[in-house]
Amino acid sequence: METAEEQGRRTEEKGRRDDYKQNKGILMWFTKHGIDIKKLRISCIKGNAHIKGELAFDAGSQAKYEGADAQSQLLKKLEYGLASVPGIRSVRMDLAGWHKSGKSWSQK
């Protein structure tokens, strides 16, 4: 029979594995849409995703998302997409030069 300490350790390890899977799912969403992940800091702890940094695109996607309207729509799409990653409970994005008001994103 396991001690309480062993159960706690096993639960903690499972939580770290879940966080890793969620981070991987988030990274896949960003790379799928051509976002340069080198300019972002992405963390996920207990299902709460936090993305901070600068919205930048790889060379192949810059033309596709040129202009504030296209980028605003992409941010909205990403926010909903990230929330659909298994285990994600909340998504918070703090992006340089962007502001969220209600459900809309706009440049500062």
C-alpha positions in Angstrom: 0.0 0.0 0.0 1.2 3.5 -0.9 2.0 6.1 1.6 0.5 9.6 1.3 3.9 10.9 0.3 4.2 8.4 -2.6 0.7 9.2 -3.8 1.5 12.9 -3.7 4.7 12.4 -5.7 2.9 10.3 -8.3 0.1 13.0 -8.7 2.8 15.7 -9.0 4.6 13.7 -11.8 1.3 13.2 -13.6 0.6 16.9 -13.4 4.0 17.7 -15.0 3.3 15.2 -17.8 -0.1 16.8 -18.4 1.5 20.3 -18.5 4.1 19.0 -21.0 1.4 17.6 -23.2 -0.5 20.9 -23.1 2.6 22.9 -23.9 3.2 20.7 -26.8 -0.4 21.1 -28.0 0.0 24.9 -27.8 3.3 24.9 -29.7 1.7 22.9 -32.4 -1.1 25.4 -32.8 1.4 28.3 -33.1 3.6 26.5 -35.6 0.6 25.4 -37.6 -0.3 29.1 -38.2 3.2 30.2 -38.9 3.9 32.1 -35.7 7.5 32.5 -34.7 7.6 30.8 -31.3 11.1 32.1 -30.6 9.6 35.4 -29.7 7.1 34.0 -27.3 7.3 32.7 -23.7 4.7 29.9 -23.3 3.8 28.2 -20.1 1.1 26.0 -18.9 0.5 25.1 -15.3 -2.4 23.0 -14.2 -4.3 23.7 -17.4 -3.8 27.5 -17.3 -1.9 28.6 -20.4 0.0 31.9 -20.4 1.5 33.2 -23.6 3.7 36.4 -23.4 5.9 38.1 -26.0 5.7 39.5 -29.5 3.5 38.3 -32.3 5.8 37.6 -35.2 5.5 35.3 -38.2 7.9 33.0 -40.0 8.9 33.9 -43.6 6.2 31.8 -45.2 3.3 33.3 -43.3 4.2 37.0 -43.2 2.2 37.9 -46.3 -0.8 35.8 -45.2 -1.2 37.7 -42.0 -0.3 41.2 -43.2 -2.3 43.9 -41.6 -4.0 44.4 -38.2 -7.3 42.9 -39.3 -5.8 39.6 -40.4 -3.7 39.4 -37.2 -6.7 40.3 -35.0 -8.7 37.5 -36.6 -5.8 35.1 -36.1 -5.5 36.0 -32.4 -9.2 35.3 -31.9 -8.9 32.0 -33.8 -5.8 31.0 -31.8 -7.5 31.8 -28.5 -10.4 29.5 -29.3 -8.1 26.9 -30.7 -5.8 26.8 -27.7 -8.8 26.5 -25.4 -9.7 23.3 -27.3 -6.3 21.6 -26.5 -7.1 18.8 -24.1 -6.6 19.8 -20.5 -6.5 23.6 -21.1 -8.9 25.4 -18.8 -7.9 29.0 -19.5 -5.8 31.0 -22.0 -4.1 34.3 -21.2 -2.2 36.1 -23.9 -0.1 39.2 -23.1 1.3 40.2 -26.5 3.3 43.3 -27.1 1.4 45.9 -29.0 -2.0 44.1 -28.7 -5.0 44.7 -26.4 -8.0 42.6 -25.9 -11.4 44.2 -25.3 -14.3 41.7 -24.8 -13.7 39.1 -27.5 -11.9 41.4 -29.9 -8.2 42.1 -30.3 -6.8 45.4 -31.5 -3.4 47.0 -31.9 -2.3 49.5 -29.2 
